[in-house]
């Protein structure tokens, strides 16, 4: 009965948590972002405290620096990206027509004729695909920027988030100590061990992968702008941001970048090859330098598990679900490893349910 009560309690807690996210998903964004900012900046606050600053002073210094840096990025980068995004949307129909013409010209070559593809059918398919993509993107942007509630949410994000982050940063250690005091004393060491593993997984991935995304965005944007690719800043930074989802950022950035390069540079193959080289270099740096050093192999989040969690939480809770997906998937992964470790040392796995120490007979 004790085990049944524990299982019932934790399942009930999980159900309450899911219902809370579902009911309040429209107002949770600034609070979750503020908590994420406080969580990410807490080690810096601890470091400043060890250097003699009070917790309040350390929180003020960190938050002011964070807000100033964020404001500089918004003022310097966002207008350029908005202009490039508007230009890209305007160019999509022209780019689609030019890509169709290039494909048509390729199919008329000897190599294209060997593929035995119907040019008319391929042209119609590409036209339909491009028009649907353009319509979807236009509708998405219109829904984001024209909705009054979206603008209110955006304003709340910039106003409420710093306030939440500031108070959470001040009281972070106190909140952790208070939660620790609520844990039953018989299980406190086990819970602390699980909590340390969860914290290690979340911190290792979120902080490390966030830095990887920022550096990749800079590498892609600088490389594409150096090549002279139209909308290189937008494509590079977008690819870096989407790299939070494994393989998605590089794949989307590569497809869009090479598509724009084909239209812009054809038939100058050297510049098209340079665009491909930018993404190849970025992948090499990510896989051999950034990921091993900043994220490491001890996080324990498999890319497939992470992608499933992002899609599942995003479908259930929208953008708030995307923010919750990584810590939730990390916590679930740690709990599953803990449960499997307990199972492997239990009588159920060893085949001694009756208390008999003799191994079971084999036929």
LOTORMI-457897 format. One record per residue (C-alpha): residue number from 1; residue in three letters; x, y, z. Coordinates in steps of 0.001 Angstrom, whole numbers, plus 500000, padded with zeros to 6 digits. Example, Ala and Ser with C-alpha at 12.3 -4.5 7.8 and 13.67 -1.06 7.14 Angstrom:
PT   tiro   nuza     east    north       up
PT      1    Ala   512300   495500   507800
PT      2    Ser   513670   498940   507140
***
This chain:
PT   tiro   nuza     east    north       up
PT      1    Unk   500000   500000   500000
PT      2    Unk   502858   502369   500719
PT      3    Unk   504190   501910   497184
PT      4    Unk   500707   502345   495741
PT      5    Unk   500208   505579   497673
PT      6    Unk   503551   506923   496447
PT      7    Unk   502741   506060   492826
PT      8    Unk   499279   507608   493175
PT      9    Unk   500729   510764   494733
PT     10    Unk   503287   511329   491978
PT     11    Unk   500811   510542   489206
PT     12    Unk   498380   513006   490752
PT     13    Unk   501145   515627   490979
PT     14    Unk   501985   515080   487302
PT     15    Unk   498316   515413   486337
PT     16    Unk   497960   518669   488293
PT     17    Unk   501124   520030   486629
PT     18    Unk   499855   519183   483127
PT     19    Unk   496432   520720   483841
PT     20    Unk   498109   523848   485214
PT     21    Unk   500171   524243   482029
PT     22    Unk   497131   523653   479830
PT     23    Unk   494843   526092   481661
PT     24    Unk   497345   528932   482083
PT     25    Unk   499412   528408   478916
PT     26    Unk   498347   531814   477531
PT     27    Unk   499785   533801   480473
PT     28    Unk   502775   531702   481522
PT     29    Unk   505254   532857   478871
PT     30    Unk   506879   535854   480663
PT     31    Unk   507018   533944   483950
PT     32    Unk   508638   530869   482425
PT     33    Unk   511131   533003   480518
PT     34    Unk   511927   534903   483722
PT     35    Unk   512501   531643   485594
PT     36    Unk   514705   530362   482772
PT     37    Unk   516763   533574   482842
PT     38    Unk   517153   533356   486627
PT     39    Unk   518146   529683   486379
PT     40    Unk   520740   530434   483733
PT     41    Unk   522225   533403   485602
PT     42    Unk   522213   531844   489099
PT     43    Unk   525801   530467   488810
PT     44    Unk   527044   533985   487972
PT     45    Unk   525217   535362   491018
PT     46    Unk   526808   532684   493211
PT     47    Unk   530226   533561   491785
PT     48    Unk   529734   537273   492544
PT     49    Unk   528572   536407   496067
PT     50    Unk   531793   534499   496646
PT     51    Unk   533641   537651   495542
PT     52    Unk   532015   539706   498316
PT     53    Unk   528827   541125   496800
PT     54    Unk   525485   540674   498506
PT     55    Unk   522816   538635   496754
PT     56    Unk   520821   541789   496004
PT     57    Unk   523820   543617   494559
PT     58    Unk   524859   540603   492486
PT     59    Unk   521328   540247   491112
PT     60    Unk   521194   543950   490202
PT     61    Unk   524550   543842   488414
PT     62    Unk   523647   540712   486458
PT     63    Unk   520163   541848   485512
PT     64    Unk   521272   545315   484399
PT     65    Unk   524004   543780   482251
PT     66    Unk   521578   541263   480786
PT     67    Unk   518949   543913   479952
PT     68    Unk   521553   546229   478373
PT     69    Unk   522941   543407   476235
PT     70    Unk   519448   542319   475197
PT     71    Unk   518494   545914   474335
PT     72    Unk   521612   546333   472197
PT     73    Unk   520840   543127   470325
PT     74    Unk   517229   544199   469776
PT     75    Unk   518213   547663   468557
PT     76    Unk   521080   546546   466317
PT     77    Unk   520026   543142   464983
PT     78    Unk   516233   542941   465017
PT     79    Unk   515568   545839   462566
PT     80    Unk   517977   544321   460041
PT     81    Unk   516379   540900   460378
PT     82    Unk   512859   542346   460033
PT     83    Unk   513864   544188   456861
PT     84    Unk   515488   541082   455428
PT     85    Unk   512463   538969   456350
PT     86    Unk   510149   541388   454559
PT     87    Unk   512451   541371   451533
PT     88    Unk   512618   537577   451498
PT     89    Unk   508816   537313   451590
PT     90    Unk   508571   539697   448642
PT     91    Unk   511192   537723   446715
PT     92    Unk   509682   534274   447279
PT     93    Unk   507501   534294   444119
PT     94    Unk   510412   535528   441983
PT     95    Unk   512794   532976   443497
PT     96    Unk   510240   530217   442893
PT     97    Unk   509966   531119   439220
PT     98    Unk   513740   531308   438806
PT     99    Unk   514228   527942   440510
PT    100    Unk   511637   526419   438213
PT    101    Unk   513489   527846   435207
PT    102    Unk   516780   526389   436469
PT    103    Unk   515207   522975   436998
PT    104    Unk   513628   523161   433550
PT    105    Unk   516983   523981   431981
PT    106    Unk   518618   521095   433862
PT    107    Unk   515978   518618   432680
PT    108    Unk   516698   519590   429082
PT    109    Unk   520330   518542   429442
PT    110    Unk   521507   515022   428671
PT    111    Unk   521823   514187   432381
PT    112    Unk   518346   515508   433042
PT    113    Unk   516883   513467   430206
PT    114    Unk   518427   510337   431702
PT    115    Unk   516353   510896   434858
PT    116    Unk   513149   510581   432793
PT    117    Unk   511228   513200   434781
PT    118    Unk   508226   514905   433231
PT    119    Unk   509154   518627   433131
PT    120    Unk   505539   519781   433112
PT    121    Unk   504556   517691   436109
PT    122    Unk   507660   518734   438049
PT    123    Unk   507026   522389   437234
PT    124    Unk   503436   522169   438438
PT    125    Unk   504498   520400   441630
PT    126    Unk   507163   523013   442384
PT    127    Unk   504721   525830   441678
PT    128    Unk   502128   524352   444023
PT    129    Unk   504731   523763   446737
PT    130    Unk   506146   527275   446492
PT    131    Unk   502726   528931   446513
PT    132    Unk   501600   526927   449540
PT    133    Unk   504838   527711   451389
PT    134    Unk   504515   531418   450600
PT    135    Unk   500871   531457   451691
PT    136    Unk   501625   529626   454925
PT    137    Unk   504510   531958   455781
PT    138    Unk   502463   535069   455001
PT    139    Unk   499533   533838   457111
PT    140    Unk   501858   532998   459988
PT    141    Unk   503510   536415   459996
PT    142    Unk   500164   538144   459667
PT    143    Unk   498755   536256   462636
PT    144    Unk   501815   537087   464721
PT    145    Unk   501994   540808   464045
PT    146    Unk   498355   541771   463464
PT    147    Unk   496863   540212   466588
PT    148    Unk   496422   542656   469449
PT    149    Unk   496856   539910   472026
PT    150    Unk   500187   538953   470454
PT    151    Unk   501420   542534   470807
PT    152    Unk   500241   542593   474425
PT    153    Unk   502056   539315   475071
PT    154    Unk   505199   540714   473456
PT    155    Unk   505014   543822   475636
PT    156    Unk   504428   541709   478732
PT    157    Unk   507414   539580   477802
PT    158    Unk   509771   542570   477840
PT    159    Unk   508195   544211   480903
PT    160    Unk   507315   541294   483180
PT    161    Unk   510231   538973   482392
PT    162    Unk   513013   541190   483871
PT    163    Unk   510972   541731   487043
PT    164    Unk   510308   538005   487456
PT    165    Unk   513944   537175   486720
PT    166    Unk   515169   539723   489270
PT    167    Unk   513048   538440   492152
PT    168    Unk   513670   534809   491249
PT    169    Unk   517419   535444   491111
PT    170    Unk   517395   537046   494565
PT    171    Unk   515437   534218   496185
PT    172    Unk   516709   531270   494143
PT    173    Unk   518825   529661   496865
PT    174    Unk   516114   530281   499473
PT    175    Unk   513491   528613   497262
PT    176    Unk   515726   525590   496698
PT    177    Unk   516317   525280   500455
PT    178    Unk   512596   525617   501185
PT    179    Unk   511648   522928   498665
PT    180    Unk   514372   520694   500099
PT    181    Unk   512833   521108   503562
PT    182    Unk   509520   519721   502249
PT    183    Unk   511051   516423   501102
PT    184    Unk   510339   513466   503434
PT    185    Unk   513474   512872   505501
PT    186    Unk   513518   509144   504751
PT    187    Unk   513979   509864   501041
PT    188    Unk   515862   513162   501147
PT    189    Unk   519196   511794   499905
PT    190    Unk   517557   509918   497032
PT    191    Unk   515554   512983   495996
PT    192    Unk   518642   515198   496241
PT    193    Unk   520596   512787   494057
PT    194    Unk   517840   512752   491426
PT    195    Unk   517553   516549   491600
PT    196    Unk   521320   516935   491061
PT    197    Unk   521149   514662   488016
PT    198    Unk   518201   516619   486604
PT    199    Unk   519959   519920   487238
PT    200    Unk   523105   518600   485557
PT    201    Unk   521146   517474   482499
PT    202    Unk   519131   520685   482173
PT    203    Unk   522059   523015   482846
PT    204    Unk   524403   521090   480584
PT    205    Unk   521990   521134   477670
PT    206    Unk   520196   524480   478010
PT    207    Unk   523241   526595   478833
PT    208    Unk   525590   524664   476603
PT    209    Unk   523232   524280   473648
PT    210    Unk   522118   527897   473960
PT    211    Unk   525722   529029   473619
PT    212    Unk   526223   526615   470712
PT    213    Unk   523197   528103   468929
PT    214    Unk   524484   531652   469455
PT    215    Unk   527954   530805   468129
PT    216    Unk   526543   528844   465181
PT    217    Unk   524281   531758   464286
PT    218    Unk   527287   534095   464277
PT    219    Unk   529341   531655   462168
PT    220    Unk   526587   531114   459610
PT    221    Unk   525608   534783   459423
PT    222    Unk   529211   536015   459087
PT    223    Unk   530085   533352   456517
PT    224    Unk   526989   533941   454366
PT    225    Unk   527418   537709   454507
PT    226    Unk   531069   537278   453556
PT    227    Unk   530004   535228   450543
PT    228    Unk   527594   538017   449629
PT    229    Unk   524423   535941   449870
PT    230    Unk   521182   537886   449880
PT    231    Unk   519464   537737   453285
PT    232    Unk   522596   536082   454712
PT    233    Unk   522113   537625   458167
PT    234    Unk   518532   536355   458423
PT    235    Unk   519349   532866   457115
PT    236    Unk   522433   532492   459321
PT    237    Unk   520865   533656   462572
PT    238    Unk   517678   531701   461829
PT    239    Unk   519718   528541   461266
PT    240    Unk   521554   529140   464548
PT    241    Unk   518334   529619   466526
PT    242    Unk   516707   526539   465003
PT    243    Unk   519825   524503   465853
PT    244    Unk   518336   524174   469345
PT    245    Unk   516401   521345   467711
PT    246    Unk   519039   518848   466524
PT    247    Unk   519590   518771   462746
PT    248    Unk   516623   521074   462048
PT    249    Unk   518516   524376   462049
PT    250    Unk   521306   523266   459752
PT    251    Unk   518919   521455   457400
PT    252    Unk   516522   524395   457033
PT    253    Unk   519360   526915   456759
PT    254    Unk   521156   524786   454166
PT    255    Unk   518053   524336   451989
PT    256    Unk   517104   528027   452092
PT    257    Unk   520698   529226   451729
PT    258    Unk   521532   526998   448777
PT    259    Unk   518183   527812   447127
PT    260    Unk   518893   531552   447356
PT    261    Unk   522483   530982   446196
PT    262    Unk   521333   529052   443111
PT    263    Unk   519045   531893   442085
PT    264    Unk   521509   534653   442934
PT    265    Unk   524818   533252   441701
PT    266    Unk   523935   530876   438839
PT    267    Unk   525968   529907   436832
PT    268    Unk   528907   530986   439059
PT    269    Unk   529445   527658   440800
PT    270    Unk   532235   528932   443034
PT    271    Unk   529847   531105   445070
PT    272    Unk   527271   528351   445326
PT    273    Unk   530046   526048   446532
PT    274    Unk   531136   528734   449009
PT    275    Unk   527599   528793   450446
PT    276    Unk   527683   525023   450864
PT    277    Unk   531142   525326   452435
PT    278    Unk   529845   527753   455076
PT    279    Unk   527359   525177   456346
PT    280    Unk   529929   522366   456095
PT    281    Unk   532408   524364   458197
PT    282    Unk   529676   525215   460702
PT    283    Unk   528757   521547   461059
PT    284    Unk   532404   520571   461510
PT    285    Unk   532933   523212   464209
PT    286    Unk   529702   522227   465964
PT    287    Unk   530379   518491   465953
PT    288    Unk   534096   518571   466802
PT    289    Unk   534552   521691   468943
PT    290    Unk   531362   523299   470240
PT    291    Unk   529263   520261   471185
PT    292    Unk   532052   518304   472991
PT    293    Unk   533293   521353   474898
PT    294    Unk   530087   523225   475708
PT    295    Unk   527470   520490   475957
PT    296    Unk   529494   517331   476507
PT    297    Unk   528372   513730   476460
PT    298    Unk   527097   513516   480016
PT    299    Unk   523810   515337   479402
PT    300    Unk   522033   512144   478422
PT    301    Unk   519420   513658   476089
PT    302    Unk   519199   511665   472879
PT    303    Unk   518422   513856   469837
PT    304    Unk   515402   511725   468885
PT    305    Unk   513978   511949   472426
PT    306    Unk   514554   515705   472426
PT    307    Unk   512848   516197   469045
PT    308    Unk   509855   514116   470186
PT    309    Unk   509565   516145   473399
PT    310    Unk   509720   519466   471520
PT    311    Unk   507054   518420   469016
PT    312    Unk   504822   516815   471661
PT    313    Unk   504950   519688   474161
PT    314    Unk   504672   522231   471356
PT    315    Unk   501535   520543   470010
PT    316    Unk   499973   520374   473490
PT    317    Unk   500914   523747   474962
PT    318    Unk   502124   525926   472071
PT    319    Unk   505201   528101   472543
PT    320    Unk   505054   527627   476316
PT    321    Unk   505345   523895   475675
PT    322    Unk   508559   524456   473729
PT    323    Unk   510042   526212   476752
PT    324    Unk   508985   523410   479091
PT    325    Unk   509975   520585   476727
PT    326    Unk   513721   520530   477416
PT    327    Unk   513626   520572   481260
PT    328    Unk   510661   518182   481271
PT    329    Unk   512339   515730   478891
PT    330    Unk   515565   515927   480908
PT    331    Unk   513689   515242   484147
PT    332    Unk   511778   512336   482598
PT    333    Unk   514995   510865   481206
PT    334    Unk   516695   511044   484626
PT    335    Unk   513676   509490   486341
PT    336    Unk   513540   506697   483760
PT    337    Unk   517245   505922   484269
PT    338    Unk   516671   505891   488039
PT    339    Unk   513673   503559   487671
PT    340    Unk   515598   501207   485366
PT    341    Unk   518559   501132   487785
PT    342    Unk   516201   500225   490641
PT    343    Unk   514534   497568   488508
PT    344    Unk   517875   495961   487610
PT    345    Unk   518659   495556   491331
PT    346    Unk   515179   494396   492319
PT    347    Unk   513930   490846   492958
PT    348    Unk   511648   491195   489935
PT    349    Unk   514649   491355   487593
PT    350    Unk   516679   488776   489511
PT    351    Unk   513796   486267   489592
PT    352    Unk   513597   485908   493389
PT    353    Unk   510105   487136   494137
PT    354    Unk   509580   484431   496739
PT    355    Unk   512668   485379   498709
PT    356    Unk   514602   482327   497543
PT    357    Unk   518262   483169   496994
PT    358    Unk   518717   480285   494573
PT    359    Unk   518756   481261   490922
PT    360    Unk   515768   480058   488905
PT    361    Unk   516161   476716   487149
PT    362    Unk   516603   476761   483414
PT    363    Unk   514896   474186   481262
***
